[in-house]
Every structure is written in structure tokens, then in C-alpha cells.
Amino acid sequence: MMVTLHKFNGEEFVLNANLIETIDARPDTVITLINDRKYLVREKTGEVLVKITEYQRSVFVVERT
């Protein structure tokens, strides 16, 4: 599950959201992965969650009958 985010220098990168352990707002958004690597991103916590949710919905489409 990959989401596109932005570093503070404006550089765009793609992050595997399956590796996210925590997302903290302090006040900038810090994403900590399960290997303890940290990313400081421009997006607010809510924006990151929306990106993850939108990606999940696009991949896990369930047909209702």
C-alpha cells in the first residue's frame, strides 16, 4: 500500500503505508515506521490518513449485491 507524500523541502516521495507504526502531530507531522525510521512530512495527520484510506478503497473494492 503506497501513498505519495511530501518532505518539507518539497520533494515528493512514496511511502509504504503498511510499515507505518505511528503518525504524530508535534506540531509538524512525524511518521514513524515499524523499523523506527522517521519521516517529517508537509501533510497534516488527517491528510495522511485520508490518503491511506483512499488508496485502500481503490484497491479493496468490494462489489455489493
C-alpha positions as CSV (number, residue, x, y, z in Angstrom):
1,M,0.0,0.0,0.0
2,M,1.9,3.1,-1.3
3,V,1.0,6.7,-0.7
4,T,2.6,9.8,-2.1
5,L,3.8,12.4,0.5
6,H,6.0,15.5,0.6
7,K,9.1,16.3,2.6
8,F,9.5,19.8,3.9
9,N,11.9,20.7,1.1
10,G,9.0,20.0,-1.3
11,E,10.5,16.7,-2.5
12,E,7.8,14.1,-3.3
13,F,8.2,10.5,-2.2
14,V,6.2,7.3,-2.0
15,L,5.8,5.6,1.4
16,N,4.7,2.0,2.1
17,A,1.8,2.7,4.5
18,N,1.8,-0.9,5.7
19,L,5.1,0.0,7.5
20,I,3.6,2.9,9.5
21,E,3.6,2.4,13.2
22,T,2.6,5.9,14.4
23,I,1.7,9.3,13.0
24,D,2.3,12.2,15.4
25,A,1.5,15.9,15.2
26,R,4.1,17.8,17.2
27,P,3.1,20.3,15.6
28,D,4.6,19.0,12.3
29,T,3.6,15.6,11.2
30,V,6.1,12.8,12.0
31,I,5.6,9.4,10.6
32,T,7.4,6.5,12.5
33,L,7.8,3.2,10.7
34,I,7.9,-0.2,12.3
35,N,11.7,-0.1,11.9
36,D,11.9,3.1,13.9
37,R,12.7,5.2,10.8
38,K,11.0,8.7,11.0
39,Y,9.7,10.9,8.3
40,L,8.8,14.6,8.7
41,V,6.1,15.4,6.1
42,R,4.2,18.5,5.0
43,E,0.9,16.8,5.1
44,K,-1.2,17.1,8.3
45,T,-2.1,13.9,10.2
46,G,-5.6,13.9,8.8
47,E,-4.4,14.3,5.2
48,V,-2.1,11.3,5.6
49,L,-5.0,9.2,6.9
50,V,-7.2,10.3,4.0
51,K,-4.5,9.3,1.5
52,I,-4.2,5.9,3.1
53,T,-8.0,5.4,3.2
54,E,-8.4,6.5,-0.4
55,Y,-5.7,4.1,-1.5
56,Q,-7.3,1.2,0.4
57,R,-10.7,1.9,-1.1
58,S,-9.2,2.0,-4.6
59,V,-7.5,-1.4,-4.1
60,F,-10.1,-3.2,-2.0
61,V,-13.2,-2.6,-4.0
62,V,-15.9,-4.9,-2.9
63,E,-18.9,-5.4,-5.2
64,R,-22.1,-5.3,-3.4
65,T,-25.1,-7.4,-4.4
